[in-house]
Amino acid sequence: MGVLTLLRDNGEVICQRTGKNLEVVAVSARSRTKDRGMDLSDLAWEEDPIALARRDDVDVVLEMVGGETGTALELVETALRNGKSVVTANKALLAHDGMRLSRLAEENGVQLLFEAAVAGGIPAVKGLREGLAGNQIKMVYGILNGTCNYILSSMRETGRGFDAVLAEAQELGYAEAEPSLDVDGYDAAHKLTLLASMAFGTQLDFDKLQVEGIRRISAPDIQIADELGYRIKLLGLARRLPDGSIEQFVRPVLVPKESEIGKVEGVFNAVVANGNYVDEVMMVGRGAGAGPTASAVVSDLVDLARGTSVPTLGVPCDALTPAKLSNDEDLYRAVYMHLTILDQPGALAKVAEIFGREEISIASLIQREGREGLPVSLIIITHEARFANIRAARKELDALPIVVEPMHMMIIQEL
Ligand SMILES: NC(=O)c1ccc[n+]([C@@H]2O[C@H](COP(=O)([O-])OP(=O)(O)OC[C@H]3O[C@@H](n4cnc5c(N)ncnc54)[C@H](OP(=O)(O)O)[C@@H]3O)[C@@H](O)[C@H]2O)c1
């Protein structure tokens, strides 16, 4: 509905900018009678959404259905095969099937555009693909899921745990009834897959992305990170390393709270790109909602109306290269470890011995007492160490008889 409302409200300025009237030919959804808060009676209705893609009087099909298969996929494929450009907000579809669909668009001489699929109202796709096209991109990263950022901000502000804040976010409509796509990191991963491809001219490869969500983050994690000068953010990051390989992940990380990304709170998203001529560019805005999403969708429609032409991922499909991914084990990282251990004499010595053996030096160590006789929290911040050693230490620590549950570990990302 957001797109229809925007086109009605802003039709004049869009006409001025494109020299064309954008006409909505027909619409479709599951239910015709559902109350959508606006009158659709003056628009033609198709019971079968795929019929939209076959109409001779349609130039562009908007796919706002969602999902990586089913109706969304059939609609996009049919439209492209029938020589119609497609505007989609569907990152899941593109992350999984974007290579094939971009190729289909090229073969049929039409365009597949997706500004709304990454960070909602932020013009991140155009910013990176068009605005920074003259740069070699070193790194792109961001807060790509407003639901997770809202939950993390709210946990910090209120001191409450993940489950309580998620339940509240669901009541407020910031989180879906089935929250997995958001809180387990997959939605952000779909978006990062698209950003990484545009940044580095590489083929989309969602399956190789490391993804971890925010379910295991506890209120004490957030509070202690705050005391140490950090915010916990679900970060999607892709960067080219000096050997040409690409490091990429979506996971909760600690970022300095004074960093620009650390200051992005609540439902806001942010996308940061670093180019070799432009340096760092940061875009912040609303990543979801009817208005911001419509703004992004219509920006693609405006491009089509103006006759602008761009390969879906910024590079013709045949010129996209396979991404050579970095070997995580060889990277040097500082980490935050949260162990829950039995309060016994000699416990710290056992922990320290493992760090010594794995050649990891400790930057700070905090012990939080619980109630008498209960396990205690041990928080360790390390200096940078080889990640293979950090993983080995984690395994050894988790196996100690004094450790009562698997530790929670997060990378510290200086940005
Ligand atoms: N919501 C956002 O803020 C936002 C932001 C950026 C991108 N997106 C993307 O936009 C897409 C849609 O998300 P949404 O949140 O707007 O979902 P939504 O509120 O559930 O809307 C989906 C629409 O598709 C229609 N639909 C679903 N299945 C259909 C089918 N089998 N046949 C015909 N119509 C069908 C629904 O019809 P009924 O209304 O009749 O059920 C509804 O109009 C997703 O790809 C999402 O990732 C959303």
The ligand as an SDF file (V2000), in Angstrom:
LIG
                    3D

 48 52  0  0  0  0  0  0  0  0999 V2000
    7.8110   -4.7260    5.4320 N   0  0  0  0  0  0  0  0  0  0  0  0
    8.8860   -4.0000    5.2120 C   0  0  0  0  0  0  0  0  0  0  0  0
    9.1260   -2.9910    5.8540 O   0  0  0  0  0  0  0  0  0  0  0  0
    9.8530   -4.4150    4.1230 C   0  0  0  0  0  0  0  0  0  0  0  0
   11.0220   -3.6520    3.9120 C   0  0  0  0  0  0  0  0  0  0  0  0
   11.8940   -4.0160    2.8940 C   0  0  0  0  0  0  0  0  0  0  0  0
   11.6080   -5.1450    2.1400 C   0  0  0  0  0  0  0  0  0  0  0  0
   10.4850   -5.8950    2.4060 N   0  0  0  0  0  0  0  0  0  0  0  0
   10.2420   -7.0710    1.5780 C   0  0  0  0  0  0  0  0  0  0  0  0
    8.9890   -6.9330    0.9580 O   0  0  0  0  0  0  0  0  0  0  0  0
    8.3970   -8.2130    0.7660 C   0  0  0  0  0  0  0  0  0  0  0  0
    7.0040   -8.2280    1.4050 C   0  0  0  0  0  0  0  0  0  0  0  0
    7.1350   -8.0090    2.7840 O   0  0  0  0  0  0  0  0  0  0  0  0
    5.9190   -7.3940    3.6380 P   0  0  0  0  0  0  0  0  0  0  0  0
    6.4540   -7.1840    5.0050 O   0  0  0  0  0  0  0  0  0  0  0  0
    5.2930   -6.2390    2.9490 O   0  0  0  0  0  0  0  0  0  0  0  0
    4.9480   -8.6510    3.6620 O   0  0  0  0  0  0  0  0  0  0  0  0
    3.3710   -8.6730    3.8310 P   0  0  0  0  0  0  0  0  0  0  0  0
    2.9290   -7.5220    4.6490 O   0  0  0  0  0  0  0  0  0  0  0  0
    3.0470  -10.0520    4.2800 O   0  0  0  0  0  0  0  0  0  0  0  0
    2.8150   -8.4330    2.3600 O   0  0  0  0  0  0  0  0  0  0  0  0
    2.8910   -9.4330    1.3950 C   0  0  0  0  0  0  0  0  0  0  0  0
    1.8850   -9.0990    0.3000 C   0  0  0  0  0  0  0  0  0  0  0  0
    1.9480  -10.1380   -0.6600 O   0  0  0  0  0  0  0  0  0  0  0  0
    0.6530  -10.6970   -0.8310 C   0  0  0  0  0  0  0  0  0  0  0  0
    0.8010  -12.1390   -1.0210 N   0  0  0  0  0  0  0  0  0  0  0  0
    1.4180  -13.0240   -0.2080 C   0  0  0  0  0  0  0  0  0  0  0  0
    1.3520  -14.2680   -0.7240 N   0  0  0  0  0  0  0  0  0  0  0  0
    0.6670  -14.1630   -1.8850 C   0  0  0  0  0  0  0  0  0  0  0  0
    0.2800  -15.0830   -2.8590 C   0  0  0  0  0  0  0  0  0  0  0  0
    0.5610  -16.3820   -2.7500 N   0  0  0  0  0  0  0  0  0  0  0  0
   -0.4220  -14.6190   -3.9230 N   0  0  0  0  0  0  0  0  0  0  0  0
   -0.7200  -13.3050   -4.0310 C   0  0  0  0  0  0  0  0  0  0  0  0
   -0.3640  -12.3840   -3.1400 N   0  0  0  0  0  0  0  0  0  0  0  0
    0.3310  -12.8000   -2.0760 C   0  0  0  0  0  0  0  0  0  0  0  0
   -0.1130  -10.4000    0.4450 C   0  0  0  0  0  0  0  0  0  0  0  0
   -1.4930  -10.4000    0.1550 O   0  0  0  0  0  0  0  0  0  0  0  0
   -2.6170  -10.2370    1.3200 P   0  0  0  0  0  0  0  0  0  0  0  0
   -2.4300   -8.8350    1.8120 O   0  0  0  0  0  0  0  0  0  0  0  0
   -3.8930  -10.4460    0.6340 O   0  0  0  0  0  0  0  0  0  0  0  0
   -2.2810  -11.2610    2.3610 O   0  0  0  0  0  0  0  0  0  0  0  0
    0.4490   -9.0210    0.7830 C   0  0  0  0  0  0  0  0  0  0  0  0
   -0.2100   -8.0270    0.0520 O   0  0  0  0  0  0  0  0  0  0  0  0
    9.3790   -9.2150    1.3870 C   0  0  0  0  0  0  0  0  0  0  0  0
   10.2250   -9.7040    0.3810 O   0  0  0  0  0  0  0  0  0  0  0  0
   10.1520   -8.3720    2.3640 C   0  0  0  0  0  0  0  0  0  0  0  0
   11.4370   -8.8940    2.6290 O   0  0  0  0  0  0  0  0  0  0  0  0
    9.6040   -5.5370    3.3570 C   0  0  0  0  0  0  0  0  0  0  0  0
  1  2  1  0
  2  3  2  0
  2  4  1  0
  4  5  1  0
  4 48  2  0
  5  6  2  0
  6  7  1  0
  7  8  2  0
  8  9  1  0
  8 48  1  0
  9 10  1  0
  9 46  1  0
 10 11  1  0
 11 12  1  0
 11 44  1  0
 12 13  1  0
 13 14  1  0
 14 15  2  0
 14 16  1  0
 14 17  1  0
 17 18  1  0
 18 19  2  0
 18 20  1  0
 18 21  1  0
 21 22  1  0
 22 23  1  0
 23 24  1  0
 23 42  1  0
 24 25  1  0
 25 26  1  0
 25 36  1  0
 26 27  1  0
 26 35  1  0
 27 28  2  0
 28 29  1  0
 29 30  1  0
 29 35  2  0
 30 31  1  0
 30 32  2  0
 32 33  1  0
 33 34  2  0
 34 35  1  0
 36 37  1  0
 36 42  1  0
 37 38  1  0
 38 39  2  0
 38 40  1  0
 38 41  1  0
 42 43  1  0
 44 45  1  0
 44 46  1  0
 46 47  1  0
M  CHG  2   8   1  16  -1
M  END
$$$$
